[in-house]
Amino acid sequence: MTGGCMRGPVDPTPFGPHLLIGDEAALPSLAWRLETLPRHTTAIVVAEVATPDDRPALTGPDNLSVHWVYRDTRWATRALNDVLKGLFLPQNRLQAWISCGREQCRLIRDQLIDDHGVQPRHIFVSAF
């Protein structure tokens, strides 16, 4: 199923845990994806914004975990892929969606495959 020109393919069926990763440019699409997931789905979000004031309210499945990354150096941030190093990601058919800069997407995709055992066919990348 396609969610629109900026949303890309999404599988609305219960697949397993969903991992959504993106920067502030991806937040509208990320928020839409969360809203389309079934209530019983597990969703993990890793999102980058400039400051805590830039965090939008995100709603989604009952089992939603959001990890914010701040670019503003006053907030001692880490890059998106650095946050993944500290996360426990379920191995049971994890489906990942990544939307950010091209180099960052590549690093995150490689990390998901190499360090977390995510199958490449279960990763959707929208790089810009």
C-alpha positions as YAML, in Angstrom:
chain: A
units: angstrom
residues:
- id: 1
  name: MET
  ca: [0.00, 0.00, 0.00]
- id: 2
  name: THR
  ca: [1.26, 3.49, -0.74]
- id: 3
  name: GLY
  ca: [0.66, 6.32, 1.68]
- id: 4
  name: GLY
  ca: [1.20, 9.21, -0.71]
- id: 5
  name: CYS
  ca: [4.08, 10.93, -2.44]
- id: 6
  name: MET
  ca: [5.87, 11.83, 0.80]
- id: 7
  name: ARG
  ca: [4.76, 8.82, 2.77]
- id: 8
  name: GLY
  ca: [5.98, 5.88, 0.69]
- id: 9
  name: PRO
  ca: [4.95, 2.27, 1.11]
- id: 10
  name: VAL
  ca: [3.54, 1.13, 4.40]
- id: 11
  name: ASP
  ca: [2.21, -2.25, 5.46]
- id: 12
  name: PRO
  ca: [-0.83, -1.65, 7.68]
- id: 13
  name: THR
  ca: [-1.13, -5.33, 8.61]
- id: 14
  name: PRO
  ca: [0.26, -6.54, 11.91]
- id: 15
  name: PHE
  ca: [3.86, -7.25, 10.99]
- id: 16
  name: GLY
  ca: [5.70, -7.04, 14.27]
- id: 17
  name: PRO
  ca: [7.41, -4.16, 16.00]
- id: 18
  name: HIS
  ca: [7.83, -0.99, 13.95]
- id: 19
  name: LEU
  ca: [10.92, 1.21, 14.21]
- id: 20
  name: LEU
  ca: [10.54, 4.71, 12.78]
- id: 21
  name: ILE
  ca: [13.61, 6.93, 12.53]
- id: 22
  name: GLY
  ca: [13.78, 10.45, 11.13]
- id: 23
  name: ASP
  ca: [14.67, 14.09, 11.51]
- id: 24
  name: GLU
  ca: [12.24, 17.02, 11.68]
- id: 25
  name: ALA
  ca: [11.71, 17.00, 7.91]
- id: 26
  name: ALA
  ca: [10.34, 13.46, 8.26]
- id: 27
  name: LEU
  ca: [8.07, 14.18, 11.23]
- id: 28
  name: PRO
  ca: [4.81, 14.73, 9.26]
- id: 29
  name: SER
  ca: [5.25, 11.40, 7.49]
- id: 30
  name: LEU
  ca: [6.42, 9.69, 10.66]
- id: 31
  name: ALA
  ca: [3.36, 10.97, 12.56]
- id: 32
  name: TRP
  ca: [1.06, 9.73, 9.78]
- id: 33
  name: ARG
  ca: [2.68, 6.29, 9.91]
- id: 34
  name: LEU
  ca: [2.14, 6.09, 13.67]
- id: 35
  name: GLU
  ca: [-1.52, 7.00, 13.31]
- id: 36
  name: THR
  ca: [-2.07, 4.24, 10.72]
- id: 37
  name: LEU
  ca: [-0.61, 1.44, 12.85]
- id: 38
  name: PRO
  ca: [-3.01, -0.90, 14.65]
- id: 39
  name: ARG
  ca: [-3.49, -0.06, 18.35]
- id: 40
  name: HIS
  ca: [-1.92, -3.35, 19.51]
- id: 41
  name: THR
  ca: [1.31, -2.79, 17.54]
- id: 42
  name: THR
  ca: [4.64, -2.00, 19.19]
- id: 43
  name: ALA
  ca: [6.26, 1.16, 17.78]
- id: 44
  name: ILE
  ca: [9.65, 2.63, 18.59]
- id: 45
  name: VAL
  ca: [10.43, 6.16, 17.38]
- id: 46
  name: VAL
  ca: [13.85, 7.81, 17.24]
- id: 47
  name: ALA
  ca: [13.41, 11.39, 16.06]
- id: 48
  name: GLU
  ca: [15.80, 14.32, 15.75]
- id: 49
  name: VAL
  ca: [14.78, 17.94, 16.37]
- id: 50
  name: ALA
  ca: [16.74, 21.08, 17.23]
- id: 51
  name: THR
  ca: [15.54, 21.56, 20.83]
- id: 52
  name: PRO
  ca: [13.00, 20.06, 23.24]
- id: 53
  name: ASP
  ca: [10.59, 22.87, 22.28]
- id: 54
  name: ASP
  ca: [10.50, 21.48, 18.73]
- id: 55
  name: ARG
  ca: [9.04, 18.11, 19.74]
- id: 56
  name: PRO
  ca: [5.55, 17.59, 18.33]
- id: 57
  name: ALA
  ca: [3.00, 15.51, 20.16]
- id: 58
  name: LEU
  ca: [3.01, 12.04, 18.65]
- id: 59
  name: THR
  ca: [0.13, 9.62, 18.97]
- id: 60
  name: GLY
  ca: [0.03, 6.05, 17.85]
- id: 61
  name: PRO
  ca: [-0.24, 2.51, 19.12]
- id: 62
  name: ASP
  ca: [-0.74, 1.74, 22.79]
- id: 63
  name: ASN
  ca: [2.83, 0.44, 23.02]
- id: 64
  name: LEU
  ca: [4.70, 3.53, 21.75]
- id: 65
  name: SER
  ca: [8.22, 4.45, 22.85]
- id: 66
  name: VAL
  ca: [9.71, 7.77, 21.67]
- id: 67
  name: HIS
  ca: [13.40, 8.66, 21.92]
- id: 68
  name: TRP
  ca: [14.27, 12.29, 21.09]
- id: 69
  name: VAL
  ca: [17.63, 13.41, 19.73]
- id: 70
  name: TYR
  ca: [18.53, 17.12, 19.94]
- id: 71
  name: ARG
  ca: [20.84, 18.83, 17.46]
- id: 72
  name: ASP
  ca: [21.29, 21.94, 19.60]
- id: 73
  name: THR
  ca: [24.58, 21.47, 21.46]
- id: 74
  name: ARG
  ca: [23.10, 22.93, 24.67]
- id: 75
  name: TRP
  ca: [21.17, 19.66, 25.02]
- id: 76
  name: ALA
  ca: [24.22, 17.34, 24.73]
- id: 77
  name: THR
  ca: [22.76, 15.35, 21.89]
- id: 78
  name: ARG
  ca: [23.87, 12.26, 20.04]
- id: 79
  name: ALA
  ca: [23.32, 11.44, 16.40]
- id: 80
  name: LEU
  ca: [20.37, 9.27, 15.42]
- id: 81
  name: ASN
  ca: [22.56, 6.21, 14.88]
- id: 82
  name: ASP
  ca: [24.26, 6.74, 18.26]
- id: 83
  name: VAL
  ca: [20.89, 6.45, 20.01]
- id: 84
  name: LEU
  ca: [20.28, 3.11, 18.28]
- id: 85
  name: LYS
  ca: [23.40, 1.68, 19.94]
- id: 86
  name: GLY
  ca: [21.74, 1.97, 23.33]
- id: 87
  name: LEU
  ca: [18.35, 0.60, 22.36]
- id: 88
  name: PHE
  ca: [17.14, -2.94, 22.77]
- id: 89
  name: LEU
  ca: [15.35, -3.72, 19.51]
- id: 90
  name: PRO
  ca: [13.04, -6.72, 19.27]
- id: 91
  name: GLN
  ca: [14.29, -9.35, 16.83]
- id: 92
  name: ASN
  ca: [10.82, -10.63, 15.97]
- id: 93
  name: ARG
  ca: [10.23, -9.39, 12.42]
- id: 94
  name: LEU
  ca: [11.12, -5.77, 13.13]
- id: 95
  name: GLN
  ca: [10.04, -3.45, 10.32]
- id: 96
  name: ALA
  ca: [12.12, -0.27, 10.04]
- id: 97
  name: TRP
  ca: [11.36, 3.03, 8.30]
- id: 98
  name: ILE
  ca: [14.17, 5.58, 8.01]
- id: 99
  name: SER
  ca: [13.90, 9.10, 6.62]
- id: 100
  name: CYS
  ca: [16.74, 11.60, 6.92]
- id: 101
  name: GLY
  ca: [19.86, 12.72, 5.04]
- id: 102
  name: ARG
  ca: [21.40, 10.21, 2.66]
- id: 103
  name: GLU
  ca: [24.60, 9.55, 4.63]
- id: 104
  name: GLN
  ca: [22.73, 9.24, 7.92]
- id: 105
  name: CYS
  ca: [20.24, 6.81, 6.32]
- id: 106
  name: ARG
  ca: [23.09, 4.65, 5.06]
- id: 107
  name: LEU
  ca: [24.74, 4.55, 8.49]
- id: 108
  name: ILE
  ca: [21.47, 3.68, 10.22]
- id: 109
  name: ARG
  ca: [20.54, 1.01, 7.66]
- id: 110
  name: ASP
  ca: [23.96, -0.64, 7.95]
- id: 111
  name: GLN
  ca: [23.76, -0.50, 11.74]
- id: 112
  name: LEU
  ca: [20.31, -2.10, 11.80]
- id: 113
  name: ILE
  ca: [21.54, -4.94, 9.58]
- id: 114
  name: ASP
  ca: [24.98, -5.45, 11.14]
- id: 115
  name: ASP
  ca: [24.35, -4.74, 14.82]
- id: 116
  name: HIS
  ca: [20.67, -5.54, 15.29]
- id: 117
  name: GLY
  ca: [20.11, -8.33, 12.76]
- id: 118
  name: VAL
  ca: [17.26, -6.60, 10.91]
- id: 119
  name: GLN
  ca: [16.59, -8.16, 7.52]
- id: 120
  name: PRO
  ca: [17.31, -5.73, 4.64]
- id: 121
  name: ARG
  ca: [13.91, -6.51, 3.09]
- id: 122
  name: HIS
  ca: [12.28, -5.20, 6.28]
- id: 123
  name: ILE
  ca: [13.92, -1.76, 6.00]
- id: 124
  name: PHE
  ca: [12.39, 1.11, 4.01]
- id: 125
  name: VAL
  ca: [14.71, 4.07, 3.42]
- id: 126
  name: SER
  ca: [13.68, 7.52, 2.22]
- id: 127
  name: ALA
  ca: [16.89, 9.52, 1.90]
- id: 128
  name: PHE
  ca: [17.20, 13.13, 0.81]
...
